[in-house]
Amino acid sequence: MTDTPIRLVDYLPPSHLVDSVALTFRLHPQATRVLSQVCLRPNPARPGRHDLRLDGEALRLIGAAVDGVPIAAMPDETGLTLPASSLPDGPFTFTAEVEIAPEANTALEGLYMSRGMYCTQCEAEGFRKITFYPDRPDVMAPFRVRIESDLPVLLSNGNEVANGPGWAEWHDPWPKPAYLFALVAGDLVAHSAGFTTMSGRDVALNIWVRPGDEARCGYAMDSLIRSMKWDEDVYGREYDLDVFNIVAVDDFNMGAMENKGLNIFNSKYVLALPETATDDDFARIEAIIAHEYFHNWTGNRITCRDWFQLCLKEGLTVFRDQQFSSDMRSAAVKRIEDVLTLRARQFREDDGPLAHPVRPEEYIEINNFYTATVYEKGAELIGMLKRLVGDKGYAKALDLYFRRHDGQAATIEDWLAVFEDATGRDLSRFKLWYSEAGTPRLKVTDDFRDGRFSLHVEQVNLPTPGQPDKHPKVIPIAVGLLNPNGDEVVPTTVLELTETRQSFHFDGLAARPVPSILRGFSAPVVLERATTPEERAFLLAHDTDPFNKWEAGRALAKEVLARMVTDGAQPGPDWLDALARVALDEALDPAFRALALRLPGEDDMAQTLHAAGHVPDPDRIHAARQRMAAALAERLDPALPGLIDALAEPGPFTPEARAAGRRALRLAALGLMTRRDGGARAAAVFRAANNMTEEVGALSCLLDVGRGQEELALFESRWGRDRLVMDKWFTLQILHAAPAEAAAKVDRLTAHPDFDWKNPNRFRAVIGALSANHAGFHHASGAGYRVLADWLIRLDPLNPQTAARMSTAFETRARYDADRQALMADQLDRILAAPALSRDLAEMAGRMRRG
């Protein structure tokens, strides 16, 4: 395969359009036959006669014809070319029969098998591993599919239109690109329900699982029904088929896939009972179910013209699922969690060799651009647009978007034009957010004279790979002002920064206010402003904006922790007392209090220290964070037993947000108490737990202080046959391993008989957990780097996508000291020298090695 980059500037419309597709699958594990009938016509947007290029990989061609006349063309490594001279001037039908081997498809892309079940994953370019086809998003057509197999359940996109012994036919009337094609066949049972749309149509809802799992689908079904109702109420979007099917699959590279009418999910994001799933699991199930359902309009009915426009569907749909979760749960807590994810994943991406724009200009392997920048930063751009045009302007623009582009493959230009037409705003400058990589820095100073308070803001846009020069961006800065007594004197006001430097003024003030800047995290930027611990503590106590209230406490904690790392300082009473007041304030949401007690992560601190000009030492960061936790535990010690008792749920488990917040705070308190009592209370909570949240939470507390081996054995004996629960067992041991022991722990656990390295969930549970153990992965011996490289080299020939995504653990190489940089470079060189290295992993390792 060629490694020549594919570039946005080279885009050309397809040479031919597809009017309809008919597929027949004769399923067999080693020799599935796929018969295709594709009705095509020349594209009027590409005048003249053109060759027809059909994508196809790893296909054994049995025969092909044009309008019934056999063709002699031979496929190459990536497809089949039909010369223009051999094609009719008008519409024609291409037919083909190919053979594929689903059982041998370990890459889990195209048609593959998972424990006896056939399933597909076609985004981004998996359909070309099923049959010859113009596999690009701007080629859309209705599909009719016949499946022949003796398996009892045969599913595809759309509505089932016929069936009989050993076969079923499905028809999807809505034109779709091939990446949305789906097929599932297996021994499955359905958890079923129904939904009546706002226009009165009845929709059958089914969640298909393996026999025995149907009792674990209730929360996923409830989430689906709430998602459908919410999309009608908030966006006016109604479901458009007679049935909506979800299938839970054990072997899946991603979280889920939005195939039209047949969503395929990683089983960990469907199956849940209080005994087997944590509160975090329930929240992720709710969010991912919503995300994939919302794609029905933002991704399926309106798709992206080409893969450079991936953020068009993903950024918008992430924003929509964030809105949904905010409405279902605590909006303030949800916003904080989203920003934590953004900073941990996307800011890190922007700060290293993998930085790229929300809409990339080029790629080698599109699978490598399913990134935090495209998804999470893409969602932040939608949020900024909404803030700039207001709620009414946003609603008007979205209504126009759905009317104008339904059934089309659209671009970012189309998206921004809708906002301009609906609101009258010029968004040409805002478009820079889509084309330039990097996280802007806002440097803020202030002064107060004669009743006027002024904010002076400078934006700094640093160079990123391939983009040395940047332009000023449009940045909405939400600001509020508080009087010295804590009263809010100026409510939230959105300032629009459009130049490199601007000043903003507030007049008529009786006293110098305390500014609350970037409320609600109104833009994905880094705020740099000299402040004092006293001001941070003041905002933590008095800010009326929940995000900035939390942000003040977190910034204060990071300042304290940074001094502990660099100077060996100890946490002072100001921070400890301020945090204790929040932790014990019963007027605050328990979930918010739990977040306030969560100390900055070690990777977060490494990023913060690096940005401040320090070379982060993972060992010193780990030790300082342990001392900080011990100091906080000592400060709260008298209150911890009572807090733990008061937050115990008297009734049965419920996954709703209020109860989940209480459990989160209870476990935060238990973690601190474990540092004081050695684990006696945590051991008791573990044994008494009637839900997985407290069972895993208590076990984590014990492992964090070097205890819990007896509890680990009990957990394994209890849950050894549950693959999803055992993923947690593997992960906990790596996350809580002492830094010097983390790599050796991976070696021991990968020798465990239940370690299935070919299953992406289990691989991530162990190898992915290693990179999340910051001090362990970056141990000075380099053992963490070696272990990761060993497993990436082993996995890559079987599953390139998972190997490439896991390799991003090396993206922060430039942060660290010369010895660690050299050790990581050695492992990247080993990866790059591996025989038959995939394009996926080669691209990622090469970019990180060069960076």
C-alpha positions in Angstrom: 0.0 0.0 0.0 1.1 3.5 -0.7 1.9 6.0 2.1 1.2 9.0 -0.1 -0.9 11.4 1.9 -4.5 12.1 0.9 -5.1 15.8 0.8 -8.2 17.9 1.2 -7.2 20.2 -1.6 -7.2 17.3 -4.0 -10.9 16.4 -3.5 -12.9 15.6 -6.6 -16.5 14.6 -6.8 -17.0 10.9 -7.5 -16.9 9.9 -11.2 -20.1 8.0 -10.8 -23.2 8.0 -8.5 -25.0 5.0 -7.2 -28.8 4.8 -7.5 -29.3 1.5 -5.6 -27.5 -1.4 -4.1 -28.6 -5.0 -3.7 -26.4 -7.4 -1.8 -26.8 -11.1 -1.0 -24.7 -12.7 1.7 -24.3 -16.5 1.8 -22.6 -16.8 5.2 -19.8 -19.2 6.0 -17.0 -18.7 8.5 -14.2 -19.4 6.1 -15.9 -18.7 2.7 -18.7 -16.2 2.8 -20.0 -15.4 -0.7 -21.1 -11.8 -1.3 -23.1 -11.0 -4.5 -23.6 -7.4 -5.3 -25.7 -5.5 -7.8 -24.8 -1.8 -8.0 -26.8 0.5 -10.2 -24.6 3.4 -11.3 -24.6 6.5 -13.5 -22.1 9.1 -14.5 -21.9 12.0 -12.1 -23.0 15.3 -13.8 -20.7 17.1 -11.5 -17.7 15.4 -13.3 -18.4 16.1 -17.0 -16.7 13.8 -19.5 -16.0 10.1 -19.5 -14.1 8.7 -16.5 -12.7 5.4 -15.4 -14.7 3.8 -12.5 -12.6 3.0 -9.5 -14.1 0.5 -7.1 -12.4 0.0 -3.8 -11.8 -3.6 -2.6 -9.3 -5.2 -0.3 -8.7 -8.9 0.7 -11.4 -10.0 -1.7 -11.3 -13.1 -3.9 -13.1 -12.2 -7.1 -15.3 -15.0 -8.4 -16.8 -13.0 -11.3 -18.0 -9.5 -12.3 -20.1 -8.0 -15.1 -21.3 -4.7 -16.5 -25.0 -4.9 -17.7 -24.6 -8.7 -17.6 -21.5 -8.8 -19.8 -18.6 -10.4 -17.9 -15.5 -8.3 -17.5 -11.9 -9.5 -17.5 -10.4 -6.7 -15.4 -8.2 -8.0 -12.6 -8.2 -6.3 -9.2 -5.1 -4.9 -7.7 -4.2 -4.6 -4.0 -6.7 -1.9 -3.2 -9.5 -2.3 -5.7 -10.7 -2.7 -9.3 -10.6 -0.1 -12.1 -13.1 -0.3 -15.0 -11.8 1.8 -17.9 -14.1 4.5 -19.2 -14.0 2.9 -22.7 -15.7 -0.2 -21.3 -18.6 1.7 -19.6 -21.9 2.9 -21.1 -22.5 6.6 -21.4 -25.6 6.4 -19.2 -26.8 4.3 -16.3 -25.5 0.8 -16.0 -25.4 -2.1 -13.5 -22.2 -3.5 -12.1 -22.5 -7.0 -10.6 -19.8 -9.0 -8.7 -19.4 -12.1 -6.7 -16.6 -12.3 -4.1 -15.5 -14.6 -1.4 -14.3 -13.4 2.0 -13.2 -15.2 5.3 -14.9 -13.6 8.3 -13.4 -16.0 10.8 -9.9 -15.0 9.8 -10.6 -11.3 10.0 -8.8 -10.4 13.3 -8.7 -6.7 12.4 -12.4 -6.5 13.2 -13.0 -4.3 10.2 -15.4 -5.3 7.4 -17.3 -8.6 8.1 -15.8 -10.6 10.9 -16.8 -13.1 13.6 -17.1 -12.6 17.4 -17.5 -15.8 19.3 -19.7 -17.4 16.6 -21.6 -14.3 15.7 -21.1 -12.5 12.3 -20.9 -8.7 12.6 -19.6 -5.7 10.6 -17.6 -2.5 11.2 -17.4 -0.4 8.1 -16.4 3.0 9.3 -14.2 4.4 8.0 -13.2 2.1 5.1 -14.3 -1.4 6.1 -17.0 -1.9 3.4 -14.2 -2.4 0.8 -13.3 -5.6 2.7 -16.8 -6.9 1.9 -17.2 -6.2 -1.8 -16.1 -3.9 -4.6 -17.7 -0.5 -4.3 -16.9 3.2 -4.4 -16.3 3.3 -0.7 -16.5 7.0 0.1 -18.9 9.0 2.2 -20.3 11.2 -0.7 -21.6 8.2 -2.6 -25.0 7.5 -1.0 -27.7 5.0 -2.0 -30.6 2.9 -0.7 -29.6 -0.7 0.1 -31.5 -4.0 -0.2 -29.8 -6.9 1.6 -30.5 -10.6 1.6 -28.8 -12.8 4.2 -28.7 -16.6 3.9 -27.7 -18.6 6.9 -29.0 -21.2 9.3 -28.4 -18.9 12.3 -31.7 -17.8 13.9 -31.2 -14.0 13.9 -30.3 -12.2 10.6 -30.2 -8.4 10.7 -29.2 -5.5 8.5 -30.0 -1.8 8.0 -33.6 -0.5 7.6 -36.8 -2.5 7.8 -37.1 -6.3 7.4 -39.3 -6.8 4.3 -39.3 -10.6 4.0 -38.0 -13.8 5.6 -38.1 -17.5 5.5 -36.3 -20.6 6.7 -32.6 -19.7 6.5 -32.9 -16.3 5.0 -34.1 -12.7 5.6 -34.3 -9.6 3.5 -33.9 -6.0 4.7 -34.5 -2.7 2.9 -33.1 0.7 3.9 -35.0 3.4 1.9 -32.8 6.2 3.1 -29.7 6.8 0.9 -26.5 6.2 2.9 -22.8 5.8 2.3 -21.2 2.4 2.5 -19.6 3.1 5.9 -23.0 3.0 7.5 -23.8 -0.6 6.2 -24.3 -3.2 8.8 -25.0 -6.9 9.1 -25.3 -9.1 12.1 -26.1 -12.9 12.2 -26.1 -15.1 15.3 -27.8 -16.9 18.1 -29.3 -13.9 19.8 -32.2 -12.9 21.9 -33.9 -9.5 22.1 -34.8 -7.2 24.9 -37.7 -5.4 23.3 -39.8 -2.2 23.8 -41.6 0.3 21.7 -41.7 4.0 21.1 -44.3 6.3 19.6 -42.9 9.2 17.7 -44.2 12.8 17.9 -46.1 12.2 14.7 -47.8 9.0 16.0 -45.7 6.3 14.3 -44.9 3.2 16.3 -41.3 2.1 16.3 -40.1 -1.4 17.5 -37.0 -1.2 19.6 -34.7 -4.2 20.1 -31.5 -4.8 21.9 -30.0 -8.0 20.7 -27.6 -9.9 23.0 -26.4 -13.4 23.7 -28.8 -15.7 25.6 -28.5 -15.0 29.3 -27.7 -11.3 28.8 -31.2 -10.0 28.1 -31.7 -9.1 31.8 -28.8 -6.7 31.6 -30.3 -4.4 28.9 -32.9 -2.4 30.9 -30.8 0.7 31.4 -29.7 0.8 27.8 -33.3 0.5 26.6 -34.4 3.3 29.0 -31.5 5.5 27.8 -32.6 4.9 24.1 -36.2 5.8 24.8 -35.1 9.0 26.7 -32.7 9.9 23.8 -35.5 9.5 21.2 -37.8 11.7 23.2 -35.1 14.3 24.0 -34.2 14.6 20.3 -37.8 15.3 19.4 -38.2 17.9 22.2 -34.9 19.7 21.8 -34.1 19.4 18.1 -37.4 18.4 16.6 -35.8 15.3 15.1 -38.1 12.2 14.7 -36.9 8.7 14.0 -37.6 7.5 10.5 -37.8 3.7 10.3 -40.2 1.1 11.6 -37.5 -0.6 13.8 -34.4 0.5 15.7 -32.0 -2.4 16.5 -28.9 -2.4 18.8 -26.6 -5.4 18.9 -24.1 -6.0 21.7 -20.7 -7.4 20.4 -17.9 -8.7 22.6 -15.1 -8.0 20.1 -15.2 -4.4 18.9 -12.5 -1.9 18.3 -14.6 1.1 19.2 -17.4 2.0 21.6 -20.2 1.8 19.2 -21.3 2.4 15.6 -24.3 4.4 14.3 -25.2 2.2 11.3 -28.6 3.3 10.0 -31.2 1.4 12.0 -28.8 -1.2 13.3 -26.4 0.2 15.8 -23.5 -2.2 16.8 -22.2 -1.7 20.3 -19.2 -2.9 22.3 -21.1 -5.0 24.9 -19.5 -3.0 27.7 -21.7 0.0 26.7 -24.9 -2.0 26.7 -24.9 -4.6 29.5 -25.4 -3.4 33.0 -26.9 -4.5 36.3 -26.1 -2.8 39.7 -24.2 -5.9 40.6 -21.9 -5.8 37.5 -21.7 -2.2 36.4 -20.4 0.9 38.2 -22.0 4.4 38.2 -19.4 5.4 35.6 -20.5 2.4 33.4 -24.2 3.5 33.7 -23.3 7.1 32.7 -21.2 6.0 29.7 -24.0 3.7 28.6 -26.5 6.5 28.7 -24.2 8.9 26.8 -23.0 6.4 24.1 -26.6 5.1 23.5 -27.6 8.8 23.0 -24.6 9.6 20.9 -25.2 6.8 18.4 -28.9 7.5 18.3 -28.4 11.2 17.6 -26.2 10.2 14.7 -29.4 9.2 12.9 -29.7 12.9 11.9 -26.3 14.3 12.5 -24.2 11.7 10.6 -26.7 9.5 8.8 -29.4 11.7 7.2 -26.7 14.3 6.8 -23.3 12.8 6.5 -19.9 14.2 5.7 -18.7 14.8 2.1 -15.3 13.3 2.8 -13.3 12.1 5.8 -11.7 15.5 6.2 -15.2 16.6 7.4 -15.3 14.0 10.1 -15.8 16.6 12.8 -19.0 17.7 11.0 -20.8 14.7 12.3 -18.7 13.7 15.3 -18.2 17.2 16.9 -21.9 18.0 16.5 -23.0 14.7 17.8 -20.7 14.8 20.8 -22.0 18.2 21.6 -25.6 16.9 21.4 -24.9 13.9 23.6 -23.2 16.3 26.1 -26.4 18.4 26.1 -28.5 15.3 26.7 -26.4 14.1 29.6 -26.4 17.6 31.1 -30.2 17.5 31.0 -30.4 14.0 32.4 -27.9 14.6 35.2 -26.1 17.6 36.8 -25.2 20.1 34.1 -22.5 21.6 36.2 -20.9 18.2 37.0 -21.2 17.1 33.4 -19.4 20.3 32.2 -16.6 19.7 34.6 -16.2 16.1 33.6 -16.2 17.1 29.9 -13.4 19.6 30.5 -11.4 17.1 32.4 -11.6 14.7 29.5 -10.8 17.5 27.0 -7.7 18.6 29.0 -6.5 15.1 29.6 -6.8 13.9 26.0 -7.1 16.8 23.6 -4.9 19.4 25.2 -2.2 16.7 25.4 -2.7 15.9 21.7 -2.5 19.6 20.8 0.7 19.9 22.8 2.7 17.2 21.0 3.7 15.6 17.7 0.1 14.4 17.0 -1.4 17.9 16.9 -3.7 18.4 14.0 -6.6 20.7 13.1 -10.2 19.8 13.9 -10.5 19.5 10.2 -7.2 18.0 9.1 -5.6 19.0 5.8 -4.2 15.6 5.0 -3.9 12.0 6.3 -2.3 8.7 5.4 -4.6 6.4 7.4 -8.0 7.8 8.2 -8.4 5.5 11.2 -5.7 7.5 12.9 -7.9 10.7 12.9 -10.6 9.4 15.2 -9.1 11.6 17.8 -10.0 13.8 20.8 -9.3 16.8 18.5 -12.0 15.8 16.0 -14.5 14.6 18.7 -14.0 16.6 21.9 -12.5 19.8 20.5 -15.0 19.6 17.6 -17.8 19.6 20.2 -16.2 22.7 21.9 -16.4 24.5 18.6 -20.2 23.8 18.4 -20.5 25.1 22.0 -18.7 28.3 21.1 -20.9 28.8 18.1 -24.0 28.4 20.3 -22.6 30.9 22.8 -21.8 33.4 20.1 -25.2 33.3 18.3 -27.3 32.6 21.4 -29.9 29.9 22.0 -32.4 31.2 19.5 -29.8 31.7 16.8 -28.5 28.2 17.3 -32.0 26.7 17.1 -32.7 28.7 14.0 -29.4 27.6 12.4 -30.0 23.9 13.2 -33.5 23.9 11.7 -32.0 25.4 8.5 -29.2 22.9 8.5 -31.7 20.0 8.6 -33.9 21.5 6.0 -31.2 22.4 3.6 -28.9 19.4 3.8 -31.1 16.4 4.6 -30.0 13.5 2.4 -26.7 15.2 1.5 -23.0 14.8 2.2 -22.0 18.2 3.6 -18.9 20.1 4.5 -17.7 22.5 7.3 -18.3 25.3 4.8 -22.0 24.2 4.5 -22.3 24.1 8.2 -20.9 27.6 8.8 -22.9 29.0 5.9 -26.1 27.8 7.7 -25.2 29.9 10.7 -24.3 32.9 8.7 -27.6 32.7 6.7 -29.7 32.1 9.9 -28.1 34.7 12.1 -26.4 37.3 9.8 -23.0 36.8 11.4 -19.8 36.7 9.5 -18.0 33.5 10.6 -15.0 33.7 8.3 -12.7 34.3 11.2 -14.3 31.7 13.3 -13.5 29.1 10.6 -9.8 29.3 11.7 -10.8 27.1 14.6 -11.3 24.3 12.1 -8.1 24.8 10.1 -5.5 25.6 12.7 -4.2 23.1 15.4 -3.2 24.1 18.9 -4.6 25.3 22.1 -4.7 29.2 22.4 -3.2 30.7 25.5 -5.0 33.7 27.0 -2.7 36.0 29.0 -4.9 38.2 31.2 -4.0 41.2 33.3 -6.4 43.8 35.0 -6.5 47.2 36.6 -9.0 49.3 38.5 -9.2 53.1 38.4 -12.0 55.5 39.2 -14.7 52.9 39.2 -13.6 51.3 36.0 -12.3 47.7 36.0 -10.4 46.7 32.9 -9.4 43.3 31.6 -6.5 43.2 29.2 -6.4 40.0 27.1 -3.7 38.7 24.8 -4.1 35.5 22.8 -1.0 33.5 22.0 -1.3 30.7 19.3 1.9 28.6 19.4 3.3 26.7 16.5 2.3 23.1 15.9 3.6 20.5 13.5 3.3 21.8 10.0 1.7 25.1 11.1 4.4 27.5 12.4 2.3 30.6 12.0 -1.1 31.1 13.4 -3.8 33.8 13.3 -5.9 35.4 16.0 -9.1 33.5 16.7 -12.6 34.5 17.7 -12.8 33.5 21.4 -15.9 33.9 23.5 -14.8 34.7 27.1 -17.6 34.4 29.6 -16.9 36.8 32.5 -18.6 37.6 35.8 -17.4 40.0 38.5 -17.8 39.5 42.3 -17.6 42.2 45.0 -15.1 41.7 47.8 -18.0 40.5 50.1 -18.8 37.7 47.6 -21.9 39.2 46.0 -22.0 39.1 42.2 -21.9 42.7 40.9 -21.7 41.9 37.1 -23.5 38.7 36.0 -22.1 36.5 33.3 -21.2 38.5 30.2 -19.7 37.1 27.0 -16.7 39.1 25.7 -15.6 38.4 22.1 -11.9 38.4 21.7 -11.1 38.8 18.0 -7.6 40.4 17.9 -4.2 39.5 19.3 -4.7 42.0 22.1 -7.9 43.7 23.4 -9.1 45.4 26.5 -12.6 45.2 28.0 -14.0 47.7 30.5 -16.6 47.6 33.2 -17.7 51.0 34.6 -19.5 52.2 37.7 -18.0 49.9 40.3 -17.7 50.9 43.9 -14.8 48.6 44.7 -12.2 46.6 42.9 -14.0 43.3 41.9 -12.7 39.8 41.8 -13.1 38.5 38.2 -14.4 35.1 37.4 -13.0 34.5 33.9 -13.9 31.8 31.3 -17.1 30.8 33.1 -18.5 27.5 32.0 -15.2 27.0 30.2 -16.5 29.1 27.3 -13.6 28.3 25.0 -11.0 25.5 24.7 -8.1 27.6 25.8 -5.5 27.8 28.5 -6.0 30.8 30.8 -2.8 32.4 32.2 -3.4 35.0 34.8 -1.2 35.9 37.8 -3.3 35.4 41.0 -2.9 34.6 44.6 -4.0 31.6 46.7 -6.3 33.9 48.6 -8.1 34.8 45.4 -8.5 31.2 44.4 -9.9 30.4 47.8 -12.3 33.4 47.5 -13.6 32.1 44.2 -13.9 28.6 45.6 -16.0 29.9 48.4 -18.1 32.5 46.5 -18.2 32.0 42.8 -21.7 31.6 41.5 -20.5 29.8 38.3 -20.2 26.1 39.2 -17.4 25.4 36.7 -15.3 28.3 37.9 -16.0 27.5 41.5 -14.5 24.0 40.9 -11.8 25.5 38.7 -10.6 27.7 41.5 -10.2 24.8 43.8 -8.4 22.7 41.1 -6.1 25.6 40.2 -5.3 26.1 43.8 -4.6 22.4 44.3 -2.3 22.4 41.2 -0.4 25.4 42.5 0.1 23.7 45.8 1.1 20.4 44.2 3.5 22.1 41.8 5.3 23.6 44.8 5.4 20.3 46.5 7.0 18.7 43.4 9.5 21.4 42.6 10.4 22.7 46.1 9.4 19.9 48.4 6.8 22.2 50.1 3.9 20.9 52.1 0.3 21.8 51.6 -0.7 24.8 53.7 -3.8 25.4 55.7 -5.4 27.8 53.2 -5.9 25.1 50.6 -6.8 22.4 53.1 -9.3 24.5 54.9 -10.9 25.8 51.7 -11.3 22.3 50.3 -12.6 21.0 53.6 -15.4 23.7 53.5 -16.5 22.5 50.1 -16.3 18.8 51.0 -18.5 19.3 54.0 -20.9 21.9 52.5 -24.2 20.0 52.4 -25.8 22.7 50.3 -23.6 21.6 47.4 -24.3 18.7 45.0 -22.5 15.6 46.4 -21.2 14.9 42.9 -19.7 18.4 42.8 -18.1 17.8 46.2 -16.6 14.5 45.0 -15.1 16.2 42.0 -13.6 18.9 44.3 -11.9 16.2 46.3 -10.4 14.6 43.3 -6.7 15.6 43.3 -5.1 16.6 40.0 -3.9 13.5 38.1 -0.2 12.8 37.7 -0.2 13.1 33.9 -2.1 16.4 34.3 0.6 17.7 36.6 3.3 16.6 34.2 1.6 18.6 31.5 1.2 21.6 33.8 4.8 21.6 34.9 6.0 21.2 31.4 4.0 24.2 30.3 5.5 26.2 33.1 9.1 25.4 31.9 9.9 22.5 34.2 11.0 19.0 33.2 8.5 16.8 35.0 9.8 14.0 37.2 7.2 11.2 37.3 8.6 9.9 40.6 8.5 13.2 42.3 5.0 13.9 41.0 3.8 10.6 42.3 5.4 11.0 45.7 4.1 14.6 46.1 0.5 13.6 45.2 0.6 10.8 47.8 1.7 13.4 50.4 -1.0 15.7 49.3 -3.7 13.0 49.7 -2.3 12.1 53.1 -2.5 15.7 54.2 -6.1 16.1 53.0 -7.0 12.9 54.8 -5.5 14.2 58.0 -7.4 17.5 57.7 -10.7 15.8 57.1 -10.1 12.9 59.5 -12.6 13.8 62.2 -15.4 14.2 59.6 -14.8 11.2 57.4 -16.6 8.4 59.4 -19.7 10.5 59.7 -19.6 11.5 56.1 -19.3 7.9 55.0 -22.2 6.8 57.2 -24.4 9.7 56.2 -24.0 9.0 52.5 -24.9 5.3 52.6 -28.0 4.6 50.6 -30.7 3.1 52.7 -32.8 1.7 49.9 -32.1 -0.4 46.8 -29.6 0.7 44.2 -30.6 3.2 41.6 -28.4 4.6 38.8 -30.0 8.0 38.8 -27.7 11.0 39.1 -28.5 12.0 42.7 -27.7 8.5 44.1 -24.6 8.2 41.9 -23.3 11.6 43.3 -23.8 10.4 46.9 -21.8 7.2 46.2 -19.1 9.2 44.5 -18.6 11.4 47.5 -18.8 8.4 49.9 -16.1 6.6 48.0 -13.9 9.8 47.9 -14.3 10.0 51.7 -13.5 6.3 52.0 -10.3 6.7 50.0 -9.1 9.4 52.4 -10.1 7.4 55.4 -8.2 4.4 54.1 -5.1 6.4 54.4 -5.8 6.9 58.1 -7.1 3.5 59.2 -5.0 1.3 56.9 -8.1 -0.1 55.1 -10.3 -1.5 57.9 -13.3 0.5 56.8 -12.7 -0.1 53.1 -12.5 -3.9 53.7 -15.8 -3.7 55.5 -17.4 -1.7 52.7 -16.1 -4.2 50.1 -17.6 -7.2 51.9 -21.0 -5.5 52.5 -21.3 -4.0 49.0 -24.5 -4.8 47.1 -23.4 -3.0 43.9 -20.3 -2.9 41.7 -19.7 0.8 42.3 -18.9 0.3 46.0 -17.3 -3.1 45.4 -14.8 -1.7 42.9 -14.5 1.6 44.8 -13.6 -0.1 48.1 -11.2 -2.4 46.3 -9.5 0.5 44.7 -9.1 2.2 48.1 -7.4 -0.9 49.5 -5.0 -1.3 46.5 -4.1 2.3 46.7 -2.5 1.7 50.1 -0.9 -1.6 49.2 -3.6 -3.9 50.6 -6.4 -5.8 49.0 -4.8 -9.1 47.9 -7.4 -11.1 49.7 -10.2 -9.0 48.3 -8.8 -9.4 44.8 -8.9 -13.2 45.1 -12.5 -13.0 46.4 -13.4 -10.7 43.5 -11.9 -13.1 40.9 -13.7 -16.1 42.4 -17.0 -14.2 42.4 -16.8 -12.7 38.9 -14.3 -14.9 37.0 -16.9 -15.9 34.4 -18.0 -12.4 33.6 -15.7 -10.9 30.9 -16.8 -7.3 31.5 -16.4 -7.4 35.2 -13.0 -9.2 34.9 -11.8 -6.4 32.7 -12.1 -4.2 35.9 -10.1 -6.8 37.9 -7.3 -6.7 35.4 -7.3 -2.9 35.2 -7.4 -2.2 38.9 -4.2 -4.1 39.5 -2.2 -2.2 36.9 -3.6 1.2 37.8 -2.7 0.8 41.5 0.6 -1.0 41.1 3.6 0.7 42.6 5.7 2.5 40.0 8.6 0.1 40.2 6.3 -3.0 39.9 3.9 -1.8 37.1 5.7 -3.4 34.2 6.2 -6.7 36.0 2.6 -6.7 37.0 1.7 -6.5 33.3 3.9 -9.4 32.6 2.2 -11.5 35.3 -1.3 -10.6 34.3 -0.7 -11.2 30.5 0.3 -14.7 31.6 -3.1 -15.2 33.3 -5.2 -17.8 31.5 -8.1 -15.3 31.1 -5.9 -12.7 29.4 -7.2 -12.7 25.8 -4.9 -10.3 23.9 -7.0 -10.6 20.8 -10.0 -9.1 22.5 -9.7 -5.3 22.4 -11.5 -4.8 25.7 -9.1 -7.1 27.5 -6.1 -5.7 25.8 -7.0 -2.2 26.8 -7.8 -3.4 30.3 -4.2 -4.4 30.8 -1.9 -2.7 28.3 -4.0 0.5 28.2 -4.0 0.6 32.0 -0.2 0.6 32.1 0.0 3.9 30.3 -2.6 5.3 32.7 -0.3 4.5 35.6 1.8 7.6 35.0 4.7 6.9 37.3 4.7 3.2 36.4 4.7 3.7 32.7 7.4 6.4 32.9 9.6 4.4 35.4 13.2 5.4 34.9 14.1 1.8 34.0 12.2 2.1 30.8 10.4 -1.2 31.5 7.0 0.3 30.9 8.0 1.6 27.5 9.5 -1.8 26.6 6.3 -3.8 27.6 4.0 -1.5 25.7 6.2 -1.7 22.5 6.4 -5.5 22.9 2.6 -5.8 22.9 2.0 -3.3 20.1 4.4 -5.1 17.8 2.6 -8.4 18.6 -0.9 -7.0 18.2 -0.3 -4.9 15.0 -0.4 -7.7 12.4 -3.8 -8.8 13.8 -5.5 -5.5 14.8 -3.8 -2.4 13.4 -6.4 0.0 14.6 -6.2 -0.9 18.3 -2.4 -1.0 18.1 -2.2 2.4 16.6 -4.6 4.0 19.1 -2.7 2.5 22.0 0.6 3.8 20.7 -0.3 7.3 21.6 1.0 6.7 25.1 4.4 7.8 23.6 3.1 11.1 22.3 4.3 13.0 25.4 7.9 12.0 24.9 9.2 15.6 24.6 8.0 16.5 28.1 10.5 14.4 29.9 14.2 14.3 30.7 16.8 13.2 28.1 17.1 9.7 29.5 13.4 9.0 29.3 13.2 10.6 25.8 15.9 8.3 24.6 14.3 5.2 26.1 11.0 6.1 24.4 12.8 6.8 21.1 14.4 3.4 21.3 11.0 1.7 21.6 9.5 3.7 18.8 12.5 2.7 16.6 11.8 -1.0 17.5 8.2 -0.5 16.5 9.1 1.1 13.2 11.6 -1.7 12.4 9.0 -4.4 13.0 8.4 -6.6 9.9 5.1 -6.0 7.9 4.2 -3.0 10.0 0.7 -1.7 9.3 0.1 1.7 7.8 -1.9 2.6 10.9 0.9 2.0 13.4 3.7 3.1 11.1 2.1 6.6 10.7 1.5 7.1 14.4 4.9 5.8 15.5 6.7 7.8 12.8 5.0 11.1 13.7 5.8 10.6 17.4 9.4 9.6 16.6 9.9 12.7 14.5 8.3 14.9 17.1 
